[in-house]
Amino acid sequence: MSLILVMAHAPLASALKQCVEHVFPDDAHAVLTLDVPADEHPLHTLQSARALLSQHPQQPVLVLCDVLGATPCNVATQLAKDKPIRVCSTPLQFDRGGRKFDELVNDFVLEDPGANVIK
């Protein structure tokens, strides 16, 4: 199953996961969150993100960030150098359209494997 990692300024990542739980209650386990405190050093955030993703080494990952150019997005871009992930710098939005969770994620993850950052 594909995963979504929401990396955003605290407490937005956790709040967005709660929204996903309403839309996709059976797939909430596939949404990982990393709330980034405003005063956290980017290297610490990168270490935390790597540790989180290391628990799921074989799964496709879509990383969603809250602000282009801010620490969560910059760290996600660094992650894309380590692992074939996709980074989307737009807020989490689902147009479910009757599709399943995996289909939505794979639309982003598999769309263009060469482009790791979607703006």
N, C-alpha and C positions, 0 to 999 in steps of 0.2 A: 504494500500500500504506500502511496505517496504521502509525504508529510508537508505540513506548513509550519514554518518557524516564524512567529511574529516577534520581531525585535523592535521595540519602541521605547520611548521615554516613559518611565514609571509614572503611573500604573496602567498606561494605555494598553500594553500587550495583554495583560491579564483581563482587562475589561473587554477587549475584543474577543478573547477566547470565550468569555461568557456569552457574547452574542452568537458565536459560532455554535455553541451548545444548544441554542434555541433553534437554529436552522438545521443543523446536522447532529442531532443528539447521539446518533449511533457512531459518529466518526470523530467526536471531540477528542478522543485519545490520540488522534493523528495530528493534532494542533499543539505544537510546543510553543512556549512563551519565554521570552527573556526581557524582563523589565529592566531598563537601563537607568540607574539613578543619574541625576543631572551632574553630580560631581564625580562620577566614576571615571577612572582613567581608561582610555580606549584599549590599552593592552589587557586590562582586566576583563573588559567586556569581550574581547576576542578570545581570551582563554575560556571564559564561561560558555561562549557560543560553541567553540570547538569541543568542549567537554560534553555539551548537550548533544551535539550531532554525532559524536563518537559512539553514542549508544545506539545509533541507527545507521551503520556504515553503508549498507547496500540500498537504502531507499532513496528515491528521487525526492528532492527538497525544493520547495518554493519558499523563499525568505521574503517576508513583507515588512517594510519599514515605514515609519511615519513621516519623516522629513528628509528630502533629498539634501545631501551634503552634511547632515548632522551625524553624530557619533554612531547611532545604530546602522544607518545606511553605509557609512564609511567602513565599519567593521564587517558588514555583510559583503561588501565588495571585496574585502580581504579574504573572507571565507571562500568566495568564488574562485580564488586562486588555488585553494587547497582541495576543493571538492567540486564536482560538477553540479552546481546548484544554480538556480535562477533567483535573481534578486529583483523585486518589484518595489519601486520607491513611492508607490501610491498607497493611500489608506486601504485597509481591508474592505473590499466590497464584493458581495456575491450577488450575481444575477443568476439565481439557481435555475430558473427556466426548466424545472423538472429533472435536471441532471443530477447525477450522483456526485458525491464529494470528490472521489478519485478522478472522475471525468473533468471536473472543474480545475483541479490542480494540474492534471496532465496537459490540459490545454496550454498552460503556461510553461510547465517544465519541459515538455517535448516539442513545443512550437518551433523553436530555433535553437538547437543545442549549442551553437557557436556564440550566441549572444547571452552573456551571463547577467547583464544588467539591463532591465527594462525601465525606461523612464517615462 
